[in-house]
Amino acid sequence: MAVKAPEDGYTAEPFVPERGGLPALRRAAAGCRGCPLHRDATRTVFGAGDADARVMLVGEQPGDQEDRQGRPFVGPAGKLLDRALAEAGIDPGEAYVTNAVKHFKFTRAESRKRRIHKAPTLREMTACGPWLAAELAVVEPELIVLLGASAGKALLGSSFRVTQVRGTVLEEEIHGRRERLVPTVHPSSVLRADDRESAYDGLLSDLKVAARLLA
């Protein structure tokens, strides 16, 4: 009888340490095999920021640059997010940033050189959920900013629609804690928008809602 590989279980739970704070979580996540995404990714991209951060920003998954560098939001979308946060009145250096999924999921372009982002499935996001739950338990943010539909679905379920609730303040129980959340679009969607200026203004407006809550 074939031995079942850990990734076939689709849960990161066996890899999550019970204590040690963010450093222990980051070390353990580097060896996570809770789902098949680790096989093709270069490395695990864990969250970054202060354990005492008042705001946690949750995106979908690492991109190409994040996968290469091992840090979240270091690519073009991350630079745009930092700019928007600063304009909204939130210091990017005082936020904790992470993703619902910690490995880069991609397909290859015909040239085989370019890696093209592919959205994670709900099953993959659920598999990675224990890491996000552990980050929330350590950081205990006053506010969570959801960046895009996938982040919202990861924390609030498959019926989440970012277009319906963006820029509003939600209060929900997440992983046993009452949380305040402000959903907005993912900054990468601003970069893809036909009218980038208008899309950026929308993101900025949503982040200003978050800034007012933190004031």
Residue frames as a rotation matrix with the C-alpha (Angstrom) as fourth column:
MET 1
0.576 0.817 0.000 0.00
0.817 -0.576 0.000 0.00
0.000 0.000 -1.000 0.00
ALA 2
-0.107 -0.645 0.757 1.42
0.592 -0.653 -0.473 3.38
0.799 0.398 0.452 -1.05
VAL 3
-0.354 -0.089 -0.931 2.34
0.878 -0.374 -0.298 5.82
-0.322 -0.923 0.211 1.72
LYS 4
0.628 0.672 0.393 0.27
0.754 -0.650 -0.093 8.98
0.193 0.355 -0.915 1.59
ALA 5
-0.474 -0.802 0.363 2.34
0.691 -0.595 -0.411 12.14
0.546 0.056 0.836 1.08
PRO 6
-0.578 0.238 -0.781 1.71
0.633 -0.473 -0.613 14.99
-0.516 -0.848 0.123 3.57
GLU 7
-0.894 0.178 -0.410 0.51
-0.334 -0.875 0.349 17.31
-0.297 0.449 0.843 0.78
ASP 8
-0.716 0.661 -0.225 -2.31
0.192 0.496 0.847 14.92
0.671 0.563 -0.482 -0.08
GLY 9
-0.384 0.554 -0.739 -3.95
0.921 0.167 -0.352 15.86
-0.071 -0.816 -0.574 3.21
TYR 10
-0.168 0.261 0.951 -4.33
0.476 -0.823 0.310 19.50
0.863 0.505 0.014 2.13
THR 11
0.929 0.363 0.074 -3.68
0.151 -0.554 0.819 21.00
0.338 -0.749 -0.569 5.54
ALA 12
0.061 -0.940 0.335 -0.69
-0.185 -0.340 -0.922 22.84
0.981 -0.006 -0.195 6.98
GLU 13
0.757 0.389 0.525 -1.76
-0.512 -0.145 0.847 22.03
0.405 -0.910 0.089 10.52
PRO 14
0.874 -0.425 -0.237 0.89
0.487 0.776 0.401 19.32
0.014 -0.466 0.885 11.22
PHE 15
0.044 -0.929 0.368 3.63
0.816 -0.179 -0.550 21.82
0.577 0.324 0.750 10.31
VAL 16
0.285 0.154 0.946 2.50
-0.158 -0.966 0.205 24.71
0.946 -0.207 -0.251 12.54
PRO 17
-0.627 -0.572 -0.528 4.45
0.430 0.311 -0.847 24.95
0.649 -0.759 0.051 15.83
GLU 18
0.335 0.833 -0.441 2.52
0.825 -0.033 0.564 25.60
0.455 -0.553 -0.698 19.04
ARG 19
0.815 -0.099 -0.571 4.90
0.329 -0.733 0.596 28.23
-0.477 -0.673 -0.565 20.43
GLY 20
-0.137 -0.978 0.160 7.85
0.847 -0.032 0.531 30.44
-0.514 0.208 0.832 19.56
GLY 21
0.182 0.279 -0.943 6.11
-0.024 -0.957 -0.288 33.44
-0.983 0.075 -0.167 17.99
LEU 22
0.842 0.231 -0.487 6.66
-0.427 -0.266 -0.864 34.70
-0.329 0.936 -0.126 14.47
PRO 23
-0.109 -0.944 -0.312 10.32
-0.989 0.072 0.127 33.52
-0.097 0.323 -0.942 14.19
ALA 24
-0.627 -0.082 0.775 9.29
-0.232 0.969 -0.085 29.93
-0.744 -0.233 -0.627 14.96
LEU 25
0.462 0.861 0.214 6.35
0.071 0.205 -0.976 30.13
-0.884 0.466 0.034 12.55
ARG 26
0.610 -0.274 -0.743 8.58
-0.765 -0.448 -0.463 31.49
-0.206 0.851 -0.483 9.78
ARG 27
-0.505 -0.859 0.087 11.16
-0.824 0.510 0.247 28.73
-0.257 0.053 -0.965 10.26
ALA 28
-0.436 0.399 0.807 8.51
0.037 0.904 -0.427 26.01
-0.899 -0.156 -0.408 10.30
ALA 29
0.616 0.742 -0.266 6.68
-0.192 -0.186 -0.964 27.40
-0.764 0.644 0.028 7.27
ALA 30
0.001 -0.716 -0.699 9.88
-0.961 -0.194 0.197 27.08
-0.277 0.671 -0.688 5.23
GLY 31
-0.926 -0.374 0.056 9.42
-0.354 0.909 0.218 23.30
-0.132 0.182 -0.974 5.39
CYS 32
-0.157 0.959 0.237 5.65
-0.520 0.124 -0.845 23.22
-0.839 -0.256 0.479 4.88
ARG 33
-0.968 -0.017 -0.250 4.32
-0.223 0.513 0.829 20.47
0.114 0.858 -0.500 2.64
GLY 34
-0.597 0.790 0.136 0.67
-0.051 0.132 -0.990 20.93
-0.801 -0.598 -0.039 3.54
CYS 35
0.670 0.742 0.027 -0.44
-0.059 0.090 -0.994 21.06
-0.740 0.664 0.104 -0.09
PRO 36
0.451 -0.516 0.728 1.15
0.821 0.560 -0.112 20.35
-0.350 0.648 0.676 -3.50
LEU 37
0.973 -0.017 0.229 1.99
0.103 -0.859 -0.502 24.02
0.205 0.512 -0.834 -4.22
HIS 38
0.610 -0.792 0.037 5.35
-0.411 -0.277 0.869 23.73
-0.678 -0.545 -0.494 -2.46
ARG 39
0.409 -0.465 0.786 6.64
0.570 0.802 0.178 21.41
-0.713 0.375 0.593 -5.19
ASP 40
0.358 -0.210 0.910 6.98
0.888 -0.225 -0.401 24.04
0.289 0.951 0.106 -7.91
ALA 41
0.965 0.039 0.258 7.56
-0.029 -0.967 0.254 27.16
0.259 -0.252 -0.932 -5.82
THR 42
0.093 -0.992 0.091 11.09
-0.079 -0.099 -0.992 28.36
0.993 0.085 -0.088 -5.09
ARG 43
-0.884 -0.370 -0.286 10.43
0.272 0.092 -0.958 28.96
0.381 -0.924 0.019 -1.39
THR 44
0.111 0.877 -0.468 7.75
0.986 -0.039 0.160 29.64
0.122 -0.479 -0.869 1.19
VAL 45
-0.603 -0.208 0.770 6.88
0.181 -0.976 -0.121 33.33
0.777 0.066 0.626 1.40
PHE 46
-0.168 0.507 -0.845 5.80
0.980 0.181 -0.086 33.97
0.109 -0.843 -0.527 4.98
GLY 47
0.800 0.547 0.245 4.39
0.498 -0.835 0.235 37.21
0.333 -0.066 -0.940 6.39
ALA 48
-0.371 -0.927 0.051 6.62
0.785 -0.343 -0.515 40.15
0.495 -0.151 0.855 7.27
GLY 49
0.061 0.340 0.938 6.35
-0.165 -0.924 0.346 42.91
0.984 -0.176 0.000 9.82
ASP 50
-0.715 -0.350 0.605 6.13
-0.566 -0.219 -0.795 43.66
0.411 -0.911 -0.042 13.52
ALA 51
-0.660 0.457 -0.597 4.43
0.565 0.825 0.007 41.21
0.496 -0.332 -0.802 15.88
ASP 52
-0.493 0.470 -0.732 2.83
0.595 -0.431 -0.678 44.28
-0.634 -0.770 -0.068 17.52
ALA 53
-0.976 0.105 0.191 1.45
0.094 -0.587 0.804 45.72
0.196 0.803 0.563 14.26
ARG 54
-0.565 0.820 -0.089 -1.98
-0.286 -0.295 -0.912 47.33
-0.774 -0.490 0.401 14.64
VAL 55
0.460 0.720 -0.519 -3.00
-0.745 -0.005 -0.667 46.48
-0.483 0.694 0.534 11.08
MET 56
-0.408 -0.510 0.757 -2.56
0.050 0.816 0.576 43.26
-0.911 0.273 -0.308 9.11
LEU 57
0.085 0.355 -0.931 -2.78
-0.926 -0.317 -0.206 43.34
-0.368 0.879 0.302 5.33
VAL 58
-0.188 -0.071 0.980 -3.75
-0.001 0.997 0.072 40.03
-0.982 0.012 -0.188 3.75
GLY 59
-0.206 0.050 -0.977 -3.25
-0.947 -0.262 0.186 39.38
-0.247 0.964 0.102 0.04
GLU 60
0.743 0.577 -0.339 -3.83
-0.662 0.708 -0.245 36.34
0.098 0.406 0.908 -2.12
GLN 61
0.802 -0.558 0.215 -0.46
0.504 0.824 0.260 34.67
-0.322 -0.100 0.941 -2.70
PRO 62
0.005 -0.864 -0.503 3.15
-0.001 -0.503 0.864 35.59
-1.000 -0.004 -0.003 -3.50
GLY 63
0.921 0.201 -0.333 4.01
-0.308 -0.145 -0.940 36.63
-0.237 0.969 -0.072 -7.05
ASP 64
0.762 -0.647 -0.035 7.09
0.379 0.488 -0.787 35.94
0.526 0.586 0.617 -9.14
GLN 65
0.028 -0.796 0.605 9.34
-0.293 -0.585 -0.756 38.47
0.956 -0.156 -0.249 -7.38
GLU 66
0.362 0.192 0.912 8.13
-0.927 -0.029 0.374 37.45
0.098 -0.981 0.167 -3.92
ASP 67
0.998 0.029 0.062 8.82
-0.031 0.999 0.028 33.80
-0.061 -0.030 0.998 -4.72
ARG 68
0.465 -0.884 0.055 12.38
0.377 0.142 -0.915 34.65
0.801 0.446 0.399 -5.77
GLN 69
-0.263 -0.605 0.752 13.11
-0.345 -0.669 -0.659 36.96
0.901 -0.432 -0.033 -2.82
GLY 70
-0.456 0.110 -0.883 11.17
0.644 0.726 -0.242 35.13
0.615 -0.679 -0.401 -0.12
ARG 71
-0.839 0.208 -0.504 9.30
0.288 -0.615 -0.734 38.24
-0.462 -0.760 0.456 1.10
PRO 72
0.011 0.936 0.351 5.69
0.950 0.100 -0.296 39.36
-0.312 0.337 -0.888 0.52
PHE 73
0.842 0.539 -0.007 4.76
0.503 -0.790 -0.351 42.42
-0.194 0.292 -0.937 -1.52
VAL 74
0.003 -0.903 -0.429 8.22
0.212 -0.419 0.883 43.24
-0.977 -0.093 0.190 -2.91
GLY 75
-0.473 -0.123 0.873 7.12
0.862 0.144 0.487 43.35
-0.185 0.982 0.038 -6.57
PRO 76
-0.830 0.145 0.539 5.33
0.179 -0.845 0.504 46.15
0.528 0.515 0.675 -8.49
ALA 77
0.208 0.977 -0.037 2.03
0.296 -0.027 0.955 45.58
0.932 -0.210 -0.295 -6.63
GLY 78
0.289 -0.187 -0.939 3.83
0.956 0.104 0.274 45.88
0.047 -0.977 0.209 -3.30
LYS 79
-0.789 -0.613 -0.053 5.42
0.611 -0.790 0.044 49.19
-0.069 0.003 0.998 -4.29
LEU 80
-0.505 0.697 0.509 2.03
0.010 -0.585 0.811 50.54
0.863 0.415 0.289 -5.34
LEU 81
0.434 0.672 -0.600 0.51
0.597 0.284 0.750 49.33
0.675 -0.684 -0.278 -2.06
ASP 82
-0.215 -0.606 -0.766 3.21
0.964 -0.258 -0.066 51.08
-0.158 -0.752 0.640 -0.02
ARG 83
-0.924 -0.121 0.362 2.54
0.241 -0.920 0.309 54.32
0.296 0.373 0.880 -1.89
ALA 84
-0.117 0.976 0.184 -1.23
0.031 -0.182 0.983 54.06
0.993 0.121 -0.009 -1.35
LEU 85
0.335 0.186 -0.924 -0.83
0.868 0.320 0.379 53.21
0.366 -0.929 -0.054 2.36
ALA 86
-0.598 -0.661 -0.454 1.43
0.778 -0.615 -0.129 56.20
-0.194 -0.430 0.882 2.93
GLU 87
-0.825 0.348 0.446 -0.99
-0.012 -0.799 0.601 58.51
0.565 0.490 0.663 1.07
ALA 88
0.170 0.959 -0.229 -3.88
0.224 0.189 0.956 57.16
0.960 -0.214 -0.183 3.14
GLY 89
0.230 -0.147 0.962 -2.02
-0.796 -0.597 0.099 57.85
0.559 -0.789 -0.254 6.38
ILE 90
0.965 -0.002 0.262 -0.87
-0.150 0.814 0.561 54.33
-0.214 -0.581 0.785 7.29
ASP 91
0.143 -0.984 -0.109 2.87
-0.947 -0.168 0.274 53.83
-0.288 0.064 -0.955 7.73
PRO 92
0.628 0.111 -0.770 3.77
-0.511 0.805 -0.301 50.76
0.587 0.583 0.562 5.59
GLY 93
-0.392 -0.895 -0.215 6.64
-0.322 0.352 -0.879 50.02
0.862 -0.275 -0.426 7.97
GLU 94
-0.736 0.169 0.656 4.19
-0.662 0.024 -0.749 49.59
-0.142 -0.985 0.094 10.85
ALA 95
0.410 0.895 -0.176 1.90
-0.911 0.391 -0.131 47.11
-0.048 0.214 0.976 9.08
TYR 96
-0.422 -0.427 0.800 2.14
-0.294 0.899 0.325 43.33
-0.858 -0.098 -0.505 9.04
VAL 97
0.130 0.437 -0.890 1.78
-0.982 -0.066 -0.175 42.00
-0.135 0.897 0.420 5.49
THR 98
-0.631 -0.279 0.724 1.04
-0.248 0.957 0.153 38.42
-0.736 -0.083 -0.672 4.52
ASN 99
-0.524 0.454 -0.721 -0.85
-0.782 0.080 0.619 36.26
0.338 0.888 0.313 2.06
ALA 100
0.461 0.780 0.424 -3.65
-0.858 0.514 -0.013 33.72
-0.228 -0.357 0.906 2.35
VAL 101
0.970 -0.230 0.084 -1.42
0.245 0.919 -0.310 31.25
-0.005 0.321 0.947 0.47
LYS 102
0.606 -0.782 -0.146 2.32
-0.313 -0.403 0.860 31.09
-0.731 -0.476 -0.489 1.16
HIS 103
-0.363 -0.736 0.572 3.54
0.372 0.448 0.813 29.51
-0.854 0.508 0.111 -2.10
PHE 104
-0.386 0.122 -0.914 3.51
-0.715 -0.666 0.212 30.95
-0.583 0.736 0.345 -5.62
LYS 105
0.022 0.462 0.887 1.06
0.422 0.800 -0.427 29.17
-0.906 0.383 -0.177 -7.92
PHE 106
-0.067 -0.161 -0.985 1.77
-0.675 -0.720 0.164 29.68
-0.735 0.675 -0.061 -11.60
THR 107
0.750 0.107 0.652 1.65
0.413 0.695 -0.589 28.36
-0.516 0.711 0.477 -15.14
ARG 108
-0.337 -0.929 -0.155 4.45
0.329 -0.270 0.905 28.79
-0.882 0.254 0.397 -17.66
ALA 109
0.383 0.362 -0.850 4.16
-0.616 -0.585 -0.527 30.95
-0.688 0.725 -0.001 -20.76
GLU 110
0.997 0.065 0.040 4.80
-0.011 0.643 -0.766 29.32
-0.076 0.763 0.642 -24.12
SER 111
0.433 -0.901 0.010 8.41
-0.537 -0.267 -0.800 30.50
0.724 0.341 -0.600 -24.00
ARG 112
0.531 -0.124 -0.838 8.73
0.566 0.788 0.243 28.55
0.630 -0.603 0.489 -20.70
LYS 113
-0.566 -0.820 0.084 10.66
0.499 -0.422 -0.757 31.48
0.656 -0.387 0.648 -19.25
ARG 114
-0.633 0.368 0.682 7.84
-0.566 -0.820 -0.082 33.60
0.529 -0.438 0.727 -17.85
ARG 115
-0.797 0.415 -0.439 5.83
0.588 0.701 -0.404 32.34
0.140 -0.580 -0.802 -14.90
ILE 116
-0.560 0.685 0.465 2.24
-0.278 -0.685 0.673 33.54
0.780 0.248 0.574 -14.99
HIS 117
-0.832 0.270 0.484 0.22
-0.513 -0.042 -0.857 33.88
-0.211 -0.962 0.174 -11.79
LYS 118
-0.453 0.743 -0.492 -2.60
0.022 0.561 0.827 31.38
0.891 0.364 -0.271 -11.37
ALA 119
-0.041 0.506 0.861 -5.29
-0.862 -0.454 0.226 31.92
0.506 -0.733 0.455 -8.73
PRO 120
-0.955 -0.285 0.079 -5.22
-0.279 0.783 -0.557 29.43
0.097 -0.554 -0.827 -5.84
THR 121
-0.253 0.891 -0.378 -8.24
0.132 0.419 0.898 27.22
0.958 0.177 -0.224 -5.29
LEU 122
0.406 0.485 0.774 -10.39
-0.729 -0.340 0.595 27.41
0.552 -0.806 0.216 -2.17
ARG 123
0.939 -0.092 -0.330 -8.95
0.221 0.899 0.378 24.02
0.262 -0.428 0.865 -1.18
GLU 124
0.027 -0.999 0.039 -5.40
0.718 -0.008 -0.696 25.39
0.696 0.047 0.717 -1.38
MET 125
-0.244 -0.054 0.968 -6.36
-0.376 -0.915 -0.146 28.49
0.894 -0.400 0.203 0.61
THR 126
0.764 0.576 0.291 -8.04
-0.516 0.275 0.811 26.30
0.388 -0.770 0.507 3.24
ALA 127
0.658 -0.603 -0.451 -4.94
0.594 0.784 -0.180 24.09
0.462 -0.149 0.874 3.42
CYS 128
-0.373 -0.864 0.338 -2.83
0.511 -0.496 -0.703 27.18
0.775 -0.089 0.626 4.16
GLY 129
0.430 0.723 0.541 -5.38
-0.030 -0.588 0.809 28.55
0.902 -0.364 -0.231 6.66
PRO 130
0.757 -0.129 -0.640 -3.55
0.644 0.315 0.698 27.32
0.112 -0.940 0.321 9.79
TRP 131
-0.382 -0.922 0.058 -0.59
0.908 -0.386 -0.161 29.60
0.171 -0.009 0.985 8.98
LEU 132
-0.405 0.309 0.860 -2.86
0.068 -0.928 0.366 32.64
0.912 0.207 0.355 8.70
ALA 133
0.714 0.684 -0.150 -4.66
0.143 0.068 0.987 31.65
0.685 -0.727 -0.049 11.91
ALA 134
0.357 -0.678 -0.642 -1.29
0.934 0.252 0.253 31.38
-0.010 -0.690 0.724 13.68
GLU 135
-0.629 -0.575 0.523 -0.19
0.615 -0.780 -0.117 34.81
0.475 0.248 0.844 12.38
LEU 136
0.058 0.752 0.657 -3.44
-0.096 -0.651 0.753 36.38
0.994 -0.106 0.034 13.59
ALA 137
0.790 0.250 -0.560 -3.04
0.456 0.370 0.809 34.75
0.410 -0.894 0.178 17.01
VAL 138
-0.075 -0.909 -0.409 0.48
0.995 -0.094 0.025 36.19
-0.061 -0.405 0.912 17.42
VAL 139
-0.771 -0.299 0.561 -0.03
0.441 -0.888 0.132 39.66
0.459 0.349 0.817 15.94
GLU 140
-0.168 0.828 -0.535 -3.58
0.932 -0.044 -0.361 40.23
-0.322 -0.559 -0.764 17.25
PRO 141
-0.875 -0.236 0.423 -4.15
0.405 -0.834 0.374 43.20
0.265 0.498 0.826 14.92
GLU 142
-0.583 0.698 -0.415 -6.74
-0.024 -0.525 -0.850 45.84
-0.812 -0.486 0.323 15.62
LEU 143
0.437 0.693 -0.573 -7.71
-0.578 -0.272 -0.770 45.76
-0.689 0.668 0.282 11.96
ILE 144
-0.312 -0.457 0.833 -7.37
0.445 0.704 0.553 43.43
-0.839 0.543 -0.017 8.97
VAL 145
0.070 0.287 -0.955 -7.28
-0.760 -0.605 -0.237 44.88
-0.646 0.743 0.175 5.46
LEU 146
0.192 0.098 0.977 -8.33
0.363 0.917 -0.163 42.29
-0.912 0.386 0.141 2.90
LEU 147
-0.307 -0.400 -0.864 -6.61
-0.649 -0.576 0.497 42.81
-0.696 0.713 -0.082 -0.44
GLY 148
-0.607 0.097 -0.789 -8.79
-0.747 0.271 0.607 41.22
0.273 0.958 -0.092 -3.10
ALA 149
0.351 0.913 -0.209 -11.35
-0.823 0.407 0.396 38.47
0.447 0.033 0.894 -3.50
SER 150
0.173 -0.317 -0.933 -9.10
0.081 0.948 -0.307 35.51
0.982 -0.022 0.190 -2.66
ALA 151
-0.865 -0.494 0.089 -8.03
-0.009 -0.160 -0.987 36.98
0.502 -0.855 0.134 0.69
GLY 152
-0.401 0.806 0.435 -11.68
-0.913 -0.390 -0.120 37.62
0.073 -0.445 0.892 1.51
LYS 153
0.487 0.588 -0.646 -12.72
-0.575 0.772 0.270 34.10
0.657 0.240 0.714 0.58
ALA 154
-0.293 -0.704 -0.647 -9.87
0.141 0.638 -0.757 32.64
0.946 -0.313 -0.088 2.63
LEU 155
-0.986 -0.163 0.025 -11.07
0.012 -0.220 -0.975 34.38
0.164 -0.962 0.219 5.79
LEU 156
-0.573 0.819 0.035 -14.80
-0.647 -0.426 -0.632 34.86
-0.503 -0.385 0.774 5.21
GLY 157
-0.143 0.522 0.841 -15.84
0.197 0.848 -0.492 31.99
-0.970 0.095 -0.224 2.95
SER 158
-0.682 -0.257 0.685 -16.58
0.641 0.242 0.728 31.35
-0.352 0.936 0.000 -0.71
SER 159
0.321 0.888 0.330 -19.59
0.947 -0.299 -0.116 33.70
-0.004 0.350 -0.937 -0.89
PHE 160
0.092 -0.361 -0.928 -17.35
0.397 -0.841 0.367 36.76
-0.913 -0.402 0.066 -0.31
ARG 161
0.381 0.022 0.924 -17.51
0.900 -0.236 -0.366 39.36
0.210 0.972 -0.110 -3.10
VAL 162
-0.473 -0.687 -0.552 -15.03
0.802 -0.595 0.053 42.21
-0.364 -0.418 0.832 -2.81
THR 163
-0.793 0.175 0.584 -17.02
0.298 -0.724 0.622 44.45
0.531 0.667 0.522 -5.16
GLN 164
0.208 0.977 -0.041 -20.03
0.447 -0.058 0.893 44.33
0.870 -0.204 -0.448 -2.82
VAL 165
0.830 0.159 -0.534 -18.25
0.553 -0.108 0.826 45.23
0.074 -0.981 -0.178 0.43
ARG 166
-0.152 -0.974 0.170 -15.06
0.898 -0.208 -0.387 47.11
0.412 0.094 0.906 -0.48
GLY 167
-0.641 -0.219 0.735 -14.45
0.044 -0.967 -0.250 50.21
0.766 -0.127 0.630 1.62
THR 168
0.483 0.809 0.335 -16.87
-0.426 -0.116 0.897 49.09
0.765 -0.576 0.289 4.34
VAL 169
-0.546 -0.606 0.579 -16.10
-0.801 0.176 -0.572 47.97
0.244 -0.776 -0.581 7.89
LEU 170
0.303 0.598 -0.742 -16.97
-0.288 0.799 0.527 44.35
0.908 0.054 0.415 8.64
GLU 171
-0.265 -0.348 0.899 -17.02
-0.963 0.135 -0.232 42.66
-0.041 -0.928 -0.371 12.03
GLU 172
0.572 0.386 -0.723 -16.68
-0.506 0.861 0.059 38.89
0.645 0.332 0.688 11.92
GLU 173
0.568 -0.415 0.710 -15.45
-0.545 0.457 0.703 36.04
-0.617 -0.786 0.034 14.06
ILE 174
0.642 -0.466 -0.609 -12.33
-0.506 0.340 -0.793 34.58
0.576 0.817 -0.017 12.46
HIS 175
-0.101 -0.687 -0.719 -10.40
0.179 0.699 -0.693 31.66
0.979 -0.199 0.053 13.91
GLY 176
0.111 0.265 -0.958 -12.10
0.920 0.337 0.200 32.23
0.376 -0.903 -0.207 17.27
ARG 177
-0.613 -0.349 -0.709 -11.43
0.613 -0.776 -0.148 35.98
-0.499 -0.526 0.689 17.49
ARG 178
0.616 0.787 -0.036 -13.74
0.639 -0.526 -0.561 38.90
-0.461 0.323 -0.827 16.79
GLU 179
-0.504 -0.857 0.105 -12.06
0.719 -0.349 0.601 40.90
-0.479 0.378 0.792 14.03
ARG 180
0.516 0.523 -0.678 -12.67
-0.047 -0.774 -0.632 44.19
-0.855 0.358 -0.375 12.25
LEU 181
-0.310 -0.587 0.748 -11.97
0.714 0.375 0.591 44.06
-0.627 0.717 0.303 8.54
VAL 182
0.302 0.339 -0.891 -11.87
-0.441 -0.779 -0.445 46.51
-0.845 0.528 -0.085 5.65
PRO 183
0.187 -0.216 0.958 -11.95
0.693 0.720 0.027 44.83
-0.696 0.660 0.284 2.23
THR 184
0.351 -0.072 -0.934 -10.45
-0.592 -0.789 -0.161 46.41
-0.725 0.610 -0.320 -0.87
VAL 185
0.969 -0.036 -0.245 -9.06
-0.194 0.506 -0.841 45.30
0.154 0.862 0.483 -4.21
HIS 186
0.474 -0.877 0.082 -5.63
0.686 0.426 0.590 43.74
-0.553 -0.223 0.803 -4.63
PRO 187
0.255 -0.413 -0.874 -3.07
-0.292 -0.895 0.338 46.33
-0.922 0.169 -0.349 -5.78
SER 188
-0.740 -0.535 0.408 -2.18
0.189 0.417 0.889 44.12
-0.646 0.735 -0.207 -8.74
SER 189
0.038 0.836 0.548 -5.69
0.949 0.141 -0.281 44.76
-0.312 0.531 -0.788 -10.12
VAL 190
0.648 0.093 -0.756 -4.86
0.040 -0.995 -0.088 48.48
-0.761 0.026 -0.649 -10.18
LEU 191
-0.368 -0.891 -0.267 -1.79
-0.361 -0.127 0.924 47.74
-0.857 0.436 -0.275 -12.31
ARG 192
-0.757 0.118 0.643 -3.96
0.539 0.667 0.513 45.73
-0.368 0.735 -0.569 -14.73
ALA 193
0.145 0.946 -0.291 -6.79
0.559 -0.321 -0.764 48.28
-0.816 -0.052 -0.576 -14.92
ASP 194
0.095 -0.008 0.995 -7.55
0.953 -0.290 -0.093 50.15
0.289 0.957 -0.020 -18.16
ASP 195
0.467 0.074 0.881 -8.07
-0.078 -0.989 0.125 53.33
0.881 -0.127 -0.456 -16.13
ARG 196
-0.123 -0.638 -0.760 -5.25
0.712 0.477 -0.516 52.96
0.691 -0.605 0.395 -13.66
GLU 197
-0.836 -0.217 0.504 -5.73
-0.094 -0.847 -0.523 56.39
0.540 -0.485 0.688 -12.10
SER 198
0.040 0.950 0.310 -9.37
-0.786 -0.161 0.597 55.73
0.617 -0.267 0.740 -11.25
ALA 199
0.553 0.115 -0.825 -8.55
0.190 0.947 0.260 52.25
0.811 -0.301 0.502 -9.92
TYR 200
-0.512 -0.810 -0.287 -5.79
0.563 -0.063 -0.824 53.69
0.649 -0.583 0.488 -7.73
ASP 201
-0.639 0.337 0.692 -8.16
-0.544 -0.833 -0.096 56.36
0.544 -0.438 0.716 -6.36
GLY 202
0.463 0.858 -0.224 -10.59
-0.484 0.456 0.747 53.58
0.743 -0.237 0.626 -5.41
LEU 203
0.218 -0.507 -0.834 -7.89
0.638 0.721 -0.272 51.66
0.739 -0.472 0.481 -3.54
LEU 204
-0.779 -0.569 0.264 -6.77
0.234 -0.654 -0.719 54.86
0.581 -0.498 0.643 -1.81
SER 205
-0.197 0.812 0.550 -10.33
-0.709 -0.505 0.492 55.68
0.677 -0.293 0.675 -0.76
ASP 206
0.665 0.431 -0.610 -10.74
0.005 0.814 0.581 52.21
0.747 -0.389 0.539 0.81
LEU 207
-0.112 -0.813 -0.572 -7.41
0.763 0.298 -0.573 52.49
0.636 -0.501 0.587 2.65
LYS 208
-0.685 -0.063 0.725 -8.46
-0.248 -0.917 -0.313 55.86
0.685 -0.394 0.613 4.05
VAL 209
0.494 0.867 0.063 -11.42
-0.481 0.212 0.851 54.07
0.724 -0.451 0.522 5.70
ALA 210
0.531 -0.390 -0.752 -8.88
0.628 0.777 0.040 51.77
0.569 -0.493 0.658 7.37
ALA 211
-0.539 -0.806 0.243 -6.69
0.467 -0.527 -0.710 54.73
0.701 -0.270 0.661 8.38
ARG 212
-0.184 0.558 0.809 -9.63
-0.580 -0.727 0.369 56.46
0.794 -0.401 0.457 10.08
LEU 213
0.793 0.497 -0.352 -10.29
-0.072 0.651 0.755 53.34
0.605 -0.574 0.553 12.17
LEU 214
0.275 -0.800 -0.533 -6.67
0.858 0.454 -0.240 53.30
0.434 -0.391 0.812 13.29
ALA 215
-0.183 -0.351 0.918 -6.51
0.085 -0.936 -0.341 57.04
0.979 0.015 0.201 14.06
